Amino acid sequence: MGVFFNRVEKSQIKAGDHIYSWRAIYTYSHHGIYVGGNLVMHFTCDRNKSSGMSSSFNPSSFNSGMPTTCLNFPECGFRQPNSGVLLSCLDCFLGNGSLYRFEYGVSVLVFLAKVRGGTCTTATSDPPKTVIQRAMYLLLRYGFGDYHVFDNNCEDFALYCKTGLVITKKSSPGRSGQTFSFFAGAPVAAVLSNASKFFVTCPVGKAVVSVGAFYTCRYLTDIGVRTDVIKVPVEDMDEQTPKENKVSDAKAPE
């Protein structure tokens, strides 16, 4: 378990692991589920649909610099029509990045010690067999809806596969820890700490209050403690996905 991240070697990962790799000089990370056989299932922007973000900031458009064809794994690149759930080989998933493993069931102290969000959660993972089953269902049957960097991204996909947790409030931010850290954490922390600043005149004290507010908000939005999530069987995920986003049945790659 690393202090900041949890870098691992390829030989250390097991089927059912939630893995990720940093992109664009540690600006953001791309997440997926390792399913064994050197293959990874992950969620990207469907090439035929908008991601809900402008093209100037769409992490899925950077997706690891994956080659358009893979000479080593014929099944690499398989996806259903109109679906962003993609099967890739591990090398193509990583591109030029290093391999990291997302940590589950960490203590509150370990969670708060991580400088960056999107590296761990206090939530516990389901058994690997269940995790892989969810990923397979989403690849072959239901997809995972439209990609959106704030509300429905690659980390959200991996977190669902590992835990089965779905957010009940449509207005709530996604499960992604890195989304909160980058886009929601700072404004929320600023709002919550403003009242306290009126009573803290020392610059150091103001900094401590702001940092404390940020980490408190980050902890409270972790799927392991938030109250607006429920466990949804993958067979019922079609009820969570708009009809126009569903994919048709097709055979798995041989």
N, C-alpha and C positions, 0 to 999 in steps of 0.2 A: 504494500500500500504506500503510494508516494505521498509526499507532503502536499505538493501542488497538483500533480496529475499521477496517473497510474500506468506508466509506460510498460509494455510487456513485449516479449518476443512471440513470433508466430507459433512456436512450439508450445507456448504456455496457454493459449486460448483453447476453450472447449466448446462443443456444440451447445448453443443456447446462451452463449455470452453476448452481452451488449458491448460492442466495440465502437471506437470512434477514432478519427484522425483530424488533426488540426490543419486548417487551410489558411492561405493568404497571410503568412507570418503571424499565426496565432490569433487572427481576427475572429474566427469562428471555427466550429468543429462540425464534421459530418459524421452521422451516427448510423449504425446498422446492427443487425442480429447475425452473428456467425452461426451457420446451420451445419457446419461440418463439411468434409470433402473439399475444403478450400473455397467454399462458397458463402456469400453474404447476401442477405436480403435487406434492402434499405429503401427509403422513400425519397423521391425526387419530384421535381416539377414535371408533370406530363408535358411532353413537347408540344402537344396540340392545344394546350390550355394556358391561360394566364395564371400566374402564381398569386395574384392579388397584390403584387408589389411591382414597382417600376423596374424596368430592365437595368437601371443604373444600380439597383441594390437588390439582387436576387441571388442568394447563396446557392440555390440549386443550379444556377447557370454556371457556377464554378466547379460543379461536382467533380472534384479530384482530378480534372484533366483526363478523365477516363477515355481510353481509345475507343473509336467507333466500332472496331472489330477486335476480338480477342483470338489469338492464334492457338492458345493453350486449352481453352475451355469453350466448346461450341455453345453451351447453354448460357454463357456469360452474355448479359444484355437482355435476357428474356423478360418480357413484361406483357400484360394483357392490354388490349386496345383501351385507350382512355384512362389508363391507370398509371399512377406514379410509383407504384411498388415495383421494385426492380431486383432482379437476381444478377449478381456480379461475382466474378472470382475475387478472391481476397486482394490480389495484386492490383487489379483494376480499381477496386474500391479505395485502396490506399493511395494510388497514384504515386506521387513522390513523398508522401507523408509517412510519419511514424505511426505505430500501432499503440493504442491505449485501450484499457478495459474500464468500463463504467462500473462503479462500486455500488452495491445494494446493501441495505440493512446496516448502514454506518451509524455510529453514535452521534448525538447532537454536537459534541465537541469536535469530532472529525469533520462533520458537515460544515460547521462554521469555520474550521481551520482552512478549508479550501478557498483559495483566493478567487478562483474563477467558478462560476456556476456551470452546470452541464457536465459535471464530472462524477457526481455521486448523489445518492438519495437515502433518506432514512427508511424508505419503503422497502419491504422485503420482496425478493423475486420468487416467482412461482417455479416449479420444477422445470428443468430444461426441456423435457418432452412436451409440456404444455406451452412453453415459450415458442418452440419450433412449430407446433401445431397452429398457433395463432398466426405466425408469420406466413405459413403455407396457405392458410385460408385467405389471408389478405392478398397474397400474391395471385392466387388462382381464382378467387371468387368475388370479393367485395371491393378490393382496392382500399384506399384510406382517405377518400374524399379529395378535395382540391388542396394542393400545397399552398401554404401561407406561412411566411417566415415568423409571424407573431403567434398565430393561433393553431397551426397544424403543420409542423415541420418534421424533419427526420428524427429528431430527438423524441418528439411526441410519439412517433411511430414505434420506436424502440422501447420507450417506457410502457406503452400499451402492451406490446408483445410480452414484456417481462412481468407486468403486474395485472393486466386486464382492467386497469382503472380508466374510467372515462369521466370527463368533467360534465356536470349536469347543467351548469349555468352557461348559456351561449355567450353571455357578455364577459365571461371570465377569460383571462389570458390562458394560453395553452400550458401544458405540463412542463414545457422546456425550461430547464434551469438557466441556460445561457440566454434565452430570450428575456427573462426577468433581469438578469445581471446587466445586460447591455442596454435594454430599451425601457424597462419599467422601474428598475431598482433605484436609480439615481433620482428621478422625479418623485417617486413615492417617499423615499427617505427624506428628501428635502421638505416635502409637505409635512410629514410627521414630526420632523425635528424643528420646524419653525417656531412652534409654541414654546418649546424648551429653550430656544435661543434667547428669548426675551429674559430668561432668568439666568442665563450663563453669559457672562461678559468676557471671560478669559478665552482667547483664540484657541488654546489647546482644548478647553472644555467644549467649545462649539464643535471642534473636529471630532471629539470623542462622541458627542451626542449624535452627529450626523452619521458616523460610521456605525454606531450602535443601532440607529434606526434602520440603516440599510440592511444590516445582517439580520435584524429582527424580521423585516419584511421578506427577505429572501428565505428565511427559515419557514415562515408562515405560509409561503406559497409552494413549499415542497410537497409533492404528492403524498409523502408519508404522513403528513400532519394536516393538510388542508381538508376542509369538511365538505367541499362541493364536488366530491368524486364518488363514483359508485363502481362496483365490479360488474362488468358486462361480458358475458360469454361471447367468444368470437362469432359463434353461430347467429347471435342476435345483432351483430354489428351492422347488418343491412338496414336495421331500423334507425341507425345513427347516420347513415349515408344517404344523401339526396338521390332520388332515382336516376337523375341525369348523370350522376357520377359513378354509378355502379358499372361493373364490367361484366361481360358475358363469359359463360363457362368456356374453358378451353383446356386442352391437355397440357400437363406439365411437360417440361423439356425432358427428353430421354436422357 
